[in-house]
Amino acid sequence: MTNSESNYLSLLLPTIFLLICFCGCMQQKAQHTAGESKAEHDSILVWIERSSTEQLSQVEREEWLNKSLVAVVKLPDDSIKVDYYSQISLEYLRRNDSLKFRNASKKTMALAKKVGDSLSLAEAHWDLATFFGRYVIPDSTFFHYGEAHTLFETIGDKLLSGRMLYNMATVQADIKDYTGSESNTVKAIAILKPLQAFRFLYLCYNNLGVVSKEMRAFERAIAFYGQALEYCKMAGEDPLVETGIYNNIGNVYQEQGIHDKALEYYQKALEVRNLKQLKPESYARTLANLAYNRMKTGELAEVEDQLMTALKIRDSLSDYEGMSLNLYMLADYYYTRGNTQKAYAHAQKAISFSRQIDNNKRLLLTYQLLTKIDPANAISYSEAYIKLNDSLQFQERQIRDKFARIRFETDEFIAENELLAKQRQMWIWIAAGVFLLAIAILIIISQRVKNQKLRFEQQQQQANQEIFDLMLTTKQKVEEGKHDEQKRISEELHDGVLGQMNGVRMVLLGLNKKTDDAAITMRSEAIEKLQEVQEEIRTISHELSDAAYQKFHNFMISIHELVETIQKTSQIDCEFTYDQDMDWDDLSGESKINIYRIIQEGLQNCVKYSDASLIKLNFDADESIITICLEDNGVGFDAKKVKKGIGHKNINSRVSKINGEWALKSNPGEGTSITIKLPVVRSTHHKISNEDRLLKEEIIE
């Protein structure tokens, strides 16, 4: 090993050692930090769990929850912190601490939006909906259930999405938006059926039964309750749950006046084992309904005892809702027995409990009953009934207006077909594949035919343009030949004859040296004559030269011939004017062919539709813009209402090709005018060369 290598190793080894020590320290620090963080999170979970322990006092539970909230505030903003806030807000909701719940819920939603935690945000909306539901604020309840549904649907949680739809439907049913409730319940069923969420399907069909009953669709209500029973059994629910459905079916039959069928289902509900001990509230409700149904059939023997038994059970449970109904039934019973004093007393108690629980439906029924029990005050009860009913209807309309009106567009048959669609999915995909393949082949063939047709039209259009250009070129060549011949004659006169005459003049000038009088006289006369001939030839030369360079507008000749043809064939007077100073042949071939076709289309339209006696066509131009105006004095039309035909589209297409613009103006009885404006695009084929200009100037001199 060399000295340089030894020095290198002596420096490298300490460096490696220092790096290893530094990394070890950092790793220990990271482990220590992670350990502290884990311990802190574990502590927060323990504190939240203790706050929900029922064995602790209310004060101790509150202390643990506040302690966990203080610790959560110090955590960094992430999904874990959102989850802690969500758990804390739920605890406040459970203990009905509305102020602290709203604060915790607000923090949960703000942080969930910040970190993009859609699940926690959806759960926060769910908690808010539950909170507003407790305080009977239906519009806010419905709104937050709707927000939760949208979020659960976005993250793909179909079960909770369906549950939120069901919750929305129950809120709508409470405010008598039965159509909206039915629509959302059907949507929930469509989501929940493929998931085989039997418990929630039972609840959905039960709600459909309730809604159908209120809409007086009794047969449908019975059918929906039957399906609710099936799903209740499939969900493995306790038979005690079925008593509620039996009771609801009995209510439907009682509403229809089919009291024997109602009695059958009430008895089915009461026969469920241990109903009175395990669900005394359901027992009391069903017993009261059974007794009231018997009263309607005229069996009054056990009615009073059964109604009183149900009332005592409900009183022991502090079931004020049930007590108000029970008291109403007793009032109706005593009225039926002719005991108006007891009937009046129980009716007043029913009103008291109904007001206490804000049960306006029971109030309305009791007011109606009191008009019969207490005829002396029937008017005041009727007025109270009308006032309350109007107020309720107004409030219900206001609340319903806040909900999105989603109409029921499908029925149970479609929902069931969606479930069966999975079994037929493979065959549907195969059929769809074959169908799409056939469509693809047809599209390919059709596209090829269209492409061939388009190529043919393009070739035809190109050929038409070449023919027109050839026609213009031929006319131009004829005129150019005429011009060339005139120019040649001019040059011959100038350079040939005139030159010779000048020679003769010079000879004669030479003879002038002779001094005899006769010679002088003759020579003077000859010279004078030659000068006259010279001047005449010069004049002819100049005229021919001017004619050679005079402008002959071949394009304008073509337009003029077109106008003359239209005039002869249609017997319509035509006036054609154009700017004489403009070199129209200097326009590009594309401009000329499109202008010609536009004028041709416009003239034909005048002949076909205008019923005119005069057509005016004018071409005007400046250095950059050409303005063409075609107008007639015909019958005109309403330009806003007339359908745009092929001719209109052709003119529009051709004007667009030459970067122009056009406007059509017409009114019934005022004729029609078309104004076209397009840029001057010049060609290089018709410009007079500098040599020709010099030659012209030389001839004129």
Steps between C-alpha positions, in 0.01 A plus 500: 500500500636843403529798732220683315266202545584484871424869542172458315390213726601691811264780399217276375463273804426779754253653256310171465499459878351847550231433240402174669474675838290783351260259329466300821412812695246611242342155499476499879348849492247396235410189697463709815279753316292223344465337840385827655253554215360148534466540876321832450256351250435202727429737788246699294319181402489389864365838613227499234406145597480593870276797416241254369518267803156497660637382839673838547318810616394769257769736633778242463392414146495870411855543639639214293335632184632854557847361565495307173381814314791707639747232387347471154528875437883473531529224238607577140222536246448157346238226463572366850415836653182513294401157631555611861287811447230281347495266800492792745214674316305172499543472878364852546208407275422193711483707817286773333762772558394703197747790539812285535375262232459786250849631577663157469300425184607830344867421567455148364349622173756777449796269562349218291464738204857623552661155499256354245348239734167438325399215733531711815324789327211272406473371857502858630206585272327185626546610863368848417194350333434293815543811714253709296260207489483498879400866499249443217667726243410300188662717233844493669458130577420425137788717374768329710371151419521603134860622538594178680336294223697682230831450683438132576403449137820674386728281710313187390333407832171378353358371827524835678394682184180292495444558872523877452241482222269309735555762773420778250181314405382477861552876545296564186225269624483694829428827318253325264722518192382150416603505134856604586513245782386223268757599235796500742386174662494328160851632427618365834348160421678493162833552681437267795355200318825392330672533839237272661464752782182331620453707817503830314288356222241411764506861623471634143200287413338587831541870413348436157205344678460802726523742205257298288249495785520877536452533124198266539656241271387226739567196281855614435546568870397142586737365232793708630435393858499138380844548343618669818398187693698279260817706534453520875508120516794482258692745719450265799331771702332414828132405449417792725598731210225346288235629738550853367431383143190304609376810678561713190309255279213506749498880478470482120199268519345714773544809282310321223226391740589129463485444874506121501835495313634774725396296806685197358834684472467675837446160663802360309713775647371441855564125470875550462670347799606726792390812313358667812813437707766574236329774296226649719475811278417286192260291708313808623479649151366180344256436788358853466463457123327164552256651748425799277442270204252294706320820594460576129339158448259555790669250739518725806533238773876510562585826328515720810711255700747451214532873435554570870761222521687646204479849655651381829790329322569813297479718808757280674732538200440878476387436144320831451452438130320175573305654789360778278376237253362282780310790653355589160381140457341503847326830423362354179395183691313694771334714233384183327357375833326835549710605801584850374640612835776237502545546128556873546744447792712250307493716188634796699778279640579385146530865391730574794738212418488573127604859562772384735659279232405726203286228345288716273341203325352382830386854578309520173328166562408602856357835384283311253381265776424789737268661245280192548555458876442868583257636237455824692863595427521325164566828317802586716642147453443524126676835488791359700510203264499720186763736640734217600444310176575807287811572704622143466440494126692824459792370707506171313506678165787717620704201614424296186614790285846469657535138393612391155190368325611164370211332323433133504587377148542132560325228693581187690507293182804695373672468837454122490628487143820667611554212743431241229731684260805357677389146410462597135809720494724255314247450219432870480871573462533240226197637315624854550843404365350345187272798454785748542713302256220512242459872556875550463499314167205707376670821609822403321314415179291816523808711564676355199200577279489854636873544443467381139207734444693788655804430283276490190337832594839658561627375165183629329534838665865519401409408143229768491747758622759392243236523221399849608864611529565351155203692360627824648854425383377430145318831486805667643725341237270624221511851637874477555544387136299800382706727723825348376396547137411863559830548673686336214332727240582800710862397521514432125358842420730668743821315425443409129289743301576798712870423484495480125307824475758666717767371259324649200461825688871508564579438132271777396660726754827422331360609160414833651858597434397561143409857462274511195152619574312204354704245694459693815126525453457129421719388783320724744166355393633140528645565840172652614309202367732256673458684826122468468529126437735473796253672726214280377700183557601622844133561583400150385789349695397677816138388465602139441737515793226638729263226387767240566524607861135575560351273776269226379329337800456132403355414841249782476410376151419157649282658769330718240425198282356322804274798574390519135416129498285541812326801348418320175375180662299661781372816329617697805678831447857488628739786572872420531759758605859471620801710589682573171825591675537161667709233322250219558709248300778551751297313767609150599337206326340379825339842558363519145349149490331543840369849415363368171323208673361724774353743245367206298327355811362842600360572151336157482336560841368834375347331195351211703358676803498880475232560233699816424491732198847647555833360618800722577858375525788729596873431550693762698859490624774691673860400565416221745123424501259390228131573563236318294133590528222292342144624553154452353161671536312175557255376762768453769462279809554487877872420521473395867236232445595344165691173525853516363524280192782353292544823298547701817756248628685501165532880503616492862758231419642685199518835682687327784749346253611844383505645855204726438176583674149548377163623616149431377227758551136444413151585619163400355412736213835684514718285277825325586864613505825309545818690592834321475830641623830322436870585499684578174727205422706575189657265247842545333389390150347827369742770614664716229876455513739791545635440148150539351448824688832637370409393148162675524666819618751479214219461241299789641803725486 
